[in-house]
Amino acid sequence: MNTISNNYSKNNINDRTKRDDIQPWALFLPEIKELICDKKFHELKKLLKGVHPIDLAEGWVNFLPKEKLIVFKLLEIRKAVEVFEELDFEEQTYILNNLEDISISEILTGMASDEKAKLFKKFPERIYKKMTTLLRKEDVDEVKNIVEYPKNTAGRLMSTDFVTLSPSLTAKHSLEKIQACARIHKIETIYVLYVVDDRNILIGGVTLRRLISAPQDIKISDIMSPVQLIKINVKTDQEDVAKKFSKYDLTAAPVVDDENHLIGIITIDDIVDVIQQEASEDIAKMGGTSASELSADSVVKVVRYRMPWLFVTFLGGLVTSWIMSGFQRTLSEIIALASFIPVVLGMGNNIGVQSAVIVVRALVIGQFEIKKVLSAIFREFKVGLLIGVVFGLFLGVVAYIKNRHGVPPEIYFAFAVGSGICASMTFAALIGMLIPVILYKFKIDPAVASGPFVATATDIVSLTSYLVISTVILL
């Protein structure tokens, strides 16, 4: 009986695990298609109420064009807006091209101001003008203001859908104001509320929890907290904004202009998008290309993204070839040295990239201090030297066995090869650490350093170290 029970439990868990592995949209997609086919739109509308907007957006590409319009038109306006915001630009354009003007107006009006600005930025001039005629003047001005800010800055991330409080308001009146605003406008968040004076200058903030738990007659000025550390200038780079959110564990932050006027807020959902975007960019740069390649619509664009760093690698290869020709006498007299060059280049390349990736990551998340660069250099020197000694011993043994009874005597040859790879790995580790730091010092993104740039530099340094030391010892 216990065995049967145990088997049943295991099967139950396995079935549940398999079900969890299935994408949520895959569970409701067949039923939606069947209801559309049978024209049971009333039942479909009821079914769509229970589907999460994110899941529906993820499964969107699996619908036929006509099915997309049927499903979208059956959604409640709030859910339709949420689904629309999650779709890519092509899908959004298709929907807008097939909706009546009044429906388009409802969708655009219901969108968060930052999402609306992203969409309008992508519109061609003709479509942009048409869409602005479907919005209220204040909505159009709002979009224009956000779009005018430089790309990848706080101004592009911020939303203008927020509630402000006056320091003279009581807790009771503040809650009433929040309720009134929420009925009329879409508010990005109410978990944190910001306090401004008569000139709209930011003077503090208060959490909703603090507001609800406070005595009803207490004034906001008595319960608000300072926000000097967490406020963000509208021109701040989005990567620095993400760092601030991480440092202070923020869910929202106020955005101010140079005169400290509150002009918007940034919420954590925007920062998650930034982190993903920055990570994609860094990974692409480490590979010597661009994150834009993923969305490139032509082979020529992809080639243009990849060519610059491949050209750097090409030039590096020519330099290493020239270096080898400079040691022609050494290599011609001791041909066995050449057989270990692939090992030297491979190990130097790997340890250099390892060092670069660690330093780049530390620079990005703010854990690397430039003022401590000397201690970091010494640390990396010790790491490279220790690893170099270990692999130098291994390669020395291999060289000794391989060159037995050869010329020069195997012990000298083994010592030369082992010392050569030890030196090459030590210097490669230093180069891998120094290049990102130097680029960072000159305001260049250090992520570009951990790809072809470091690989090329370490090839040159590794090969030179190996051949110089081998020549000194053997000749």
C-alpha positions as CSV (number, residue, x, y, z in Angstrom):
1,M,0.0,0.0,0.0
2,N,2.8,2.4,0.9
3,T,4.6,1.6,-2.4
4,I,1.4,2.4,-4.4
5,S,1.0,5.6,-2.4
6,N,4.7,6.6,-3.0
7,N,4.4,5.9,-6.7
8,Y,1.2,7.9,-7.0
9,S,2.9,10.9,-5.2
10,K,5.9,10.7,-7.5
11,N,3.7,10.5,-10.6
12,N,1.7,13.4,-9.3
13,I,4.8,15.5,-8.7
14,N,6.2,14.6,-12.2
15,D,2.9,15.5,-13.9
16,R,2.8,18.8,-12.0
17,T,6.5,19.5,-12.9
18,K,5.8,18.8,-16.6
19,R,2.8,21.1,-16.4
20,D,4.9,23.9,-14.8
21,D,7.4,23.6,-17.7
22,I,4.7,24.4,-20.2
23,Q,4.4,28.0,-21.2
24,P,1.1,29.4,-19.7
25,W,-0.1,30.6,-23.1
26,A,0.1,27.1,-24.5
27,L,-2.6,26.0,-22.0
28,F,-5.3,28.4,-23.1
29,L,-4.3,28.9,-26.8
30,P,-6.1,25.9,-28.2
31,E,-9.3,26.7,-26.3
32,I,-9.2,30.3,-27.6
33,K,-8.7,29.2,-31.2
34,E,-11.5,26.7,-30.8
35,L,-14.0,29.3,-29.4
36,I,-13.1,31.7,-32.3
37,C,-13.6,28.9,-34.8
38,D,-17.0,28.1,-33.3
39,K,-17.8,31.8,-33.0
40,K,-18.6,31.5,-29.3
41,F,-17.5,35.1,-28.6
42,H,-19.4,35.4,-25.3
43,E,-17.7,32.4,-23.8
44,L,-14.3,33.6,-25.2
45,K,-14.8,37.0,-23.5
46,K,-15.4,35.2,-20.2
47,L,-12.3,33.0,-20.8
48,L,-10.1,36.1,-21.6
49,K,-10.9,37.6,-18.2
50,G,-9.0,34.9,-16.5
51,V,-5.9,35.1,-18.7
52,H,-3.0,37.3,-17.5
53,P,-2.0,40.1,-19.9
54,I,1.6,39.0,-20.0
55,D,0.8,35.4,-20.8
56,L,-1.6,36.6,-23.6
57,A,1.1,38.9,-25.0
58,E,3.7,36.0,-25.0
59,G,1.4,33.8,-27.0
60,W,0.3,36.5,-29.3
61,V,2.5,35.4,-32.3
62,N,0.7,32.1,-32.4
63,F,-2.6,33.7,-33.4
64,L,-3.6,34.3,-37.0
65,P,-4.0,38.0,-37.9
66,K,-7.8,37.8,-37.8
67,E,-7.7,36.0,-34.5
68,K,-5.5,38.7,-33.0
69,L,-8.1,41.4,-33.8
70,I,-11.0,39.3,-32.5
71,V,-9.2,38.6,-29.2
72,F,-8.0,42.2,-28.8
73,K,-11.5,43.7,-29.4
74,L,-13.0,41.3,-26.8
75,L,-10.6,42.4,-24.1
76,E,-11.7,44.9,-21.4
77,I,-10.0,48.3,-22.1
78,R,-7.7,48.1,-19.1
79,K,-6.5,44.6,-20.0
80,A,-6.2,45.5,-23.7
81,V,-3.9,48.4,-22.8
82,E,-1.7,46.1,-20.7
83,V,-1.5,43.5,-23.5
84,F,-0.8,46.3,-26.1
85,E,2.1,47.6,-24.0
86,E,3.8,44.2,-23.9
87,L,3.6,43.6,-27.7
88,D,6.5,44.4,-30.0
89,F,6.2,47.4,-32.4
90,E,5.1,45.4,-35.4
91,E,2.2,43.9,-33.6
92,Q,1.2,47.2,-32.1
93,T,1.2,48.8,-35.5
94,Y,-0.9,46.0,-37.0
95,I,-3.5,46.5,-34.2
96,L,-3.6,50.3,-34.6
97,N,-4.0,50.0,-38.4
98,N,-7.1,47.8,-37.9
99,L,-8.9,49.6,-35.1
100,E,-11.4,52.5,-35.3
101,D,-10.1,55.9,-34.3
102,I,-12.2,55.9,-31.1
103,S,-10.7,52.6,-30.0
104,I,-7.2,53.8,-30.8
105,S,-7.8,56.9,-28.7
106,E,-8.9,54.7,-25.7
107,I,-5.8,52.5,-26.0
108,L,-3.3,55.4,-26.3
109,T,-5.0,57.4,-23.5
110,G,-4.9,54.4,-21.2
111,M,-1.2,53.7,-21.8
112,A,1.4,54.8,-19.2
113,S,3.2,58.0,-20.3
114,D,6.6,56.4,-20.6
115,E,5.3,53.5,-22.7
116,K,3.3,56.0,-24.8
117,A,6.5,58.0,-25.4
118,K,8.5,54.8,-26.5
119,L,5.7,54.0,-29.0
120,F,5.5,57.5,-30.5
121,K,9.2,57.7,-30.8
122,K,9.1,54.7,-33.2
123,F,6.3,56.1,-35.4
124,P,7.1,57.5,-38.9
125,E,6.2,61.2,-39.2
126,R,2.9,60.6,-41.0
127,I,1.7,58.1,-38.4
128,Y,2.9,60.3,-35.6
129,K,0.8,63.2,-36.8
130,K,-2.3,61.1,-37.2
131,M,-1.9,59.6,-33.7
132,T,-1.5,63.0,-32.0
133,T,-4.9,64.1,-33.4
134,L,-6.5,61.2,-31.4
135,L,-5.1,62.4,-28.1
136,R,-5.8,65.3,-25.8
137,K,-3.4,68.2,-26.0
138,E,-2.0,67.5,-22.5
139,D,-1.3,63.9,-23.5
140,V,0.5,65.1,-26.7
141,D,2.6,67.6,-24.7
142,E,3.4,64.9,-22.2
143,V,4.7,62.6,-25.0
144,K,6.7,65.4,-26.7
145,N,8.4,66.4,-23.4
146,I,9.6,62.8,-22.7
147,V,10.7,62.1,-26.3
148,E,12.8,65.3,-26.3
149,Y,15.1,63.9,-23.6
150,P,18.3,62.1,-24.7
151,K,18.2,58.4,-25.3
152,N,19.1,56.1,-22.3
153,T,18.5,58.9,-19.7
154,A,16.2,59.1,-16.8
155,G,14.0,61.5,-18.8
156,R,13.2,58.7,-21.3
157,L,12.4,56.2,-18.5
158,M,10.2,58.4,-16.3
159,S,6.4,58.4,-16.2
160,T,4.4,61.5,-15.5
161,D,1.5,59.6,-14.1
162,F,1.9,60.3,-10.4
163,V,0.2,62.1,-7.5
164,T,1.9,64.8,-5.5
165,L,1.0,65.9,-2.0
166,S,1.2,69.2,-0.3
167,P,3.1,69.4,3.1
168,S,0.0,71.2,4.6
169,L,-2.4,68.4,3.8
170,T,-3.6,66.0,6.5
171,A,-3.3,62.3,6.1
172,K,-7.0,62.0,5.7
173,H,-7.2,64.6,2.9
174,S,-4.1,63.1,1.2
175,L,-5.9,59.7,1.0
176,E,-9.0,61.3,-0.4
177,K,-6.8,63.1,-3.0
178,I,-5.2,59.8,-4.0
179,Q,-8.6,58.1,-4.4
180,A,-9.9,61.0,-6.5
181,C,-6.9,61.0,-8.8
182,A,-7.0,57.2,-9.2
183,R,-10.6,57.4,-10.5
184,I,-9.7,59.9,-13.2
185,H,-6.1,59.2,-14.2
186,K,-3.9,56.1,-14.6
187,I,-1.3,56.4,-11.8
188,E,2.0,54.6,-12.1
189,T,2.4,53.8,-8.4
190,I,1.0,54.9,-5.1
191,Y,3.3,52.9,-2.9
192,V,5.5,56.0,-2.6
193,L,4.1,59.5,-2.8
194,Y,6.2,62.7,-3.2
195,V,5.7,66.0,-1.5
196,V,6.1,69.3,-3.3
197,D,5.8,73.0,-2.3
198,D,3.8,75.6,-4.1
199,R,6.5,75.9,-6.8
200,N,6.5,72.2,-7.4
201,I,9.9,71.8,-5.8
202,L,10.5,68.3,-4.3
203,I,10.8,68.5,-0.5
204,G,10.1,65.0,0.7
205,G,8.3,61.7,0.3
206,V,5.9,59.4,2.2
207,T,5.0,55.7,1.8
208,L,1.4,54.6,1.5
209,R,1.9,52.4,4.5
210,R,3.1,55.4,6.6
211,L,0.1,57.4,5.3
212,I,-2.5,54.8,6.2
213,S,-1.1,54.1,9.6
214,A,-0.7,57.7,10.6
215,P,-3.4,59.7,12.6
216,Q,-5.9,61.2,10.2
217,D,-5.4,64.7,11.4
218,I,-1.5,64.7,11.2
219,K,0.1,66.9,8.5
220,I,2.2,65.4,5.7
221,S,5.1,67.7,6.7
222,D,5.2,65.8,10.1
223,I,5.5,62.3,8.6
224,M,7.4,62.8,5.3
225,S,11.0,61.6,4.8
226,P,13.9,63.3,3.0
227,V,14.5,62.2,-0.6
228,Q,17.8,64.0,-1.3
229,L,19.7,60.7,-1.6
230,I,17.3,59.0,-3.9
231,K,16.1,61.7,-6.3
232,I,17.4,61.4,-9.8
233,N,18.2,64.2,-12.2
234,V,16.4,64.0,-15.5
235,K,19.7,63.8,-17.5
236,T,21.2,60.9,-15.5
237,D,22.2,57.9,-17.6
238,Q,19.9,54.9,-17.2
239,E,22.7,52.6,-16.0
240,D,23.4,55.0,-13.1
241,V,19.7,55.1,-12.4
242,A,19.7,51.3,-12.1
243,K,22.7,51.4,-9.8
244,K,20.9,53.8,-7.5
245,F,17.8,51.6,-7.4
246,S,20.0,48.6,-6.5
247,K,22.0,50.5,-3.8
248,Y,19.0,51.9,-2.0
249,D,16.5,49.0,-2.7
250,L,14.1,51.3,-4.3
251,T,10.7,50.5,-5.8
252,A,10.3,54.0,-7.1
253,A,12.3,57.2,-7.3
254,P,11.5,60.9,-8.1
255,V,12.9,62.6,-11.2
256,V,13.8,66.3,-11.0
257,D,15.2,68.9,-13.3
258,D,18.2,71.1,-12.5
259,E,16.0,73.4,-10.3
260,N,14.7,70.5,-8.3
261,H,11.2,70.6,-9.8
262,L,9.5,67.2,-9.7
263,I,8.8,66.3,-13.3
264,G,8.3,62.5,-13.1
265,I,8.9,59.2,-11.4
266,I,10.7,56.0,-12.3
267,T,9.4,52.6,-11.1
268,I,11.1,49.3,-10.6
269,D,9.5,47.7,-13.6
270,D,11.3,50.3,-15.8
271,I,14.6,49.4,-14.1
272,V,14.1,45.7,-14.8
273,D,13.9,46.5,-18.5
274,V,17.0,48.7,-18.2
275,I,19.0,45.9,-16.5
276,Q,18.0,43.4,-19.3
277,Q,18.9,46.0,-22.0
278,E,22.3,46.8,-20.4
279,A,23.1,43.2,-19.9
280,S,22.3,42.4,-23.6
281,E,24.5,45.3,-24.7
282,D,27.4,44.2,-22.5
283,I,27.2,40.6,-23.6
284,A,27.1,41.8,-27.3
285,K,30.1,44.1,-26.7
286,M,32.0,41.2,-25.1
287,G,31.5,39.3,-28.3
288,G,32.6,42.2,-30.5
289,T,29.2,43.1,-31.9
290,S,26.1,45.1,-30.9
291,A,22.8,44.2,-29.2
292,S,21.1,46.0,-32.1
293,E,22.1,43.0,-34.3
294,L,19.2,41.0,-32.8
295,S,16.7,43.4,-34.3
296,A,18.6,44.1,-37.5
297,D,16.5,43.6,-40.6
298,S,19.3,43.2,-43.2
299,V,22.5,41.2,-43.6
300,V,24.4,44.4,-44.4
301,K,23.5,45.9,-41.0
302,V,24.7,42.7,-39.2
303,V,28.0,42.8,-41.2
304,R,28.4,46.5,-40.2
305,Y,28.0,45.7,-36.5
306,R,30.5,42.9,-36.6
307,M,33.2,44.3,-38.9
308,P,35.0,46.8,-36.6
309,W,36.0,44.4,-33.9
310,L,36.8,41.6,-36.4
311,F,39.1,44.2,-38.1
312,V,40.8,44.7,-34.7
313,T,41.3,41.0,-34.4
314,F,42.6,40.8,-38.0
315,L,45.2,43.6,-37.3
316,G,46.2,41.8,-34.1
317,G,46.8,38.6,-36.1
318,L,49.0,40.5,-38.5
319,V,51.0,41.9,-35.5
320,T,51.5,38.4,-34.0
321,S,52.6,37.1,-37.4
322,W,55.1,40.0,-37.6
323,I,56.4,39.1,-34.1
324,M,56.9,35.5,-35.1
325,S,58.9,36.5,-38.1
326,G,61.1,38.5,-35.8
327,F,62.0,35.3,-33.9
328,Q,62.6,33.3,-37.1
329,R,66.1,32.3,-36.0
330,T,64.8,30.9,-32.7
331,L,62.0,29.0,-34.3
332,S,64.1,27.6,-37.1
333,E,66.8,26.4,-34.7
334,I,64.4,25.0,-32.1
335,I,61.4,23.9,-34.2
336,A,59.7,22.2,-31.2
337,L,59.0,25.7,-29.6
338,A,56.5,26.4,-32.3
339,S,54.4,23.3,-31.4
340,F,53.6,24.9,-28.0
341,I,52.5,28.3,-29.4
342,P,48.8,27.3,-29.7
343,V,48.8,26.4,-26.0
344,V,50.5,29.6,-25.0
345,L,48.1,31.7,-27.0
346,G,45.0,29.8,-25.7
347,M,46.0,30.0,-22.1
348,G,47.0,33.7,-22.3
349,N,43.8,34.5,-24.0
350,N,41.6,32.7,-21.5
351,I,43.2,34.2,-18.4
352,G,43.2,37.7,-19.9
353,V,39.4,37.4,-20.7
354,Q,38.8,36.1,-17.2
355,S,40.5,39.1,-15.6
356,A,38.7,41.5,-18.0
357,V,35.2,40.0,-17.3
358,I,35.7,40.2,-13.5
359,V,36.9,43.8,-13.7
360,V,34.2,44.9,-16.1
361,R,31.6,43.4,-13.8
362,A,33.0,45.1,-10.8
363,L,33.1,48.5,-12.6
364,V,29.5,48.1,-13.8
365,I,28.1,47.4,-10.4
366,G,30.3,49.9,-8.6
367,Q,32.5,47.5,-6.6
368,F,35.8,48.5,-8.2
369,E,37.4,51.7,-6.9
370,I,39.9,53.4,-9.2
371,K,41.8,54.8,-6.3
372,K,42.7,51.2,-5.3
373,V,43.9,50.3,-8.7
374,L,47.5,49.6,-7.6
375,S,46.5,47.0,-5.0
376,A,44.2,45.5,-7.7
377,I,47.2,45.3,-10.1
378,F,49.4,43.6,-7.5
379,R,46.6,41.1,-6.7
380,E,46.1,40.3,-10.4
381,F,49.9,39.9,-10.8
382,K,49.9,37.4,-8.0
383,V,46.9,35.5,-9.4
384,G,48.5,35.4,-12.9
385,L,51.9,34.3,-11.6
386,L,50.5,31.5,-9.4
387,I,48.3,30.1,-12.2
388,G,51.2,30.6,-14.6
389,V,53.5,28.6,-12.3
390,V,51.0,25.7,-12.1
391,F,50.5,25.4,-15.8
392,G,54.2,26.1,-16.4
393,L,55.1,23.0,-14.4
394,F,52.5,21.0,-16.3
395,L,53.7,22.2,-19.7
396,G,57.4,21.8,-18.6
397,V,56.8,18.1,-17.9
398,V,55.1,17.7,-21.3
399,A,57.9,19.5,-23.1
400,Y,60.5,17.4,-21.2
401,I,58.9,14.1,-22.4
402,K,58.2,15.4,-25.9
403,N,61.8,16.6,-26.4
404,R,63.6,13.7,-24.9
405,H,67.0,13.2,-26.6
406,G,66.3,16.3,-28.6
407,V,68.2,19.6,-29.1
408,P,68.7,21.5,-26.8
409,P,68.9,19.2,-23.8
410,E,65.4,18.4,-22.6
411,I,65.8,20.0,-19.1
412,Y,66.7,23.4,-20.6
413,F,63.9,23.1,-23.2
414,A,61.3,22.2,-20.5
415,F,62.5,25.1,-18.3
416,A,62.2,27.5,-21.3
417,V,58.7,26.4,-22.3
418,G,57.4,26.3,-18.7
419,S,58.9,29.8,-17.9
420,G,57.5,31.1,-21.2
421,I,53.9,30.1,-20.5
422,C,54.2,31.3,-16.9
423,A,55.4,34.8,-18.0
424,S,52.8,34.9,-20.8
425,M,49.9,34.1,-18.4
426,T,51.1,36.6,-15.8
427,F,51.3,39.5,-18.3
428,A,48.0,38.4,-20.0
429,A,46.2,38.6,-16.6
430,L,47.6,42.1,-16.0
431,I,46.6,43.2,-19.5
432,G,43.1,41.8,-19.1
433,M,42.7,43.8,-15.9
434,L,44.3,47.1,-17.1
435,I,42.5,47.6,-20.4
436,P,39.0,47.9,-18.9
437,V,40.3,50.2,-16.2
438,I,42.0,52.5,-18.7
439,L,38.9,52.6,-20.9
440,Y,36.7,53.4,-17.9
441,K,39.1,56.2,-16.9
442,F,38.6,57.7,-20.4
443,K,34.8,57.4,-20.2
444,I,34.7,54.5,-22.6
445,D,32.4,51.6,-21.9
446,P,34.7,48.9,-20.4
447,A,32.5,46.1,-21.7
448,V,34.2,46.5,-25.1
449,A,37.4,45.4,-23.5
450,S,36.4,41.9,-22.6
451,G,35.9,40.7,-26.1
452,P,38.2,40.8,-29.2
453,F,40.1,43.8,-27.8
454,V,41.5,41.9,-24.8
455,A,41.9,38.7,-26.8
456,T,44.0,40.5,-29.4
457,A,46.1,42.3,-26.8
458,T,46.7,39.1,-24.8
459,D,47.7,37.2,-28.0
460,I,50.4,39.8,-28.7
461,V,51.7,39.9,-25.1
462,S,51.6,36.1,-24.6
463,L,53.5,35.3,-27.8
464,T,56.1,38.0,-27.2
465,S,56.7,36.9,-23.6
466,Y,57.0,33.2,-24.6
467,L,59.4,33.8,-27.5
468,V,61.6,36.4,-25.6
469,I,62.1,34.1,-22.6
470,S,62.6,31.0,-24.7
471,T,65.2,32.8,-26.8
472,V,67.0,34.2,-23.7
473,I,67.2,30.8,-22.0
474,L,68.0,28.6,-25.0
475,L,70.1,30.8,-27.3
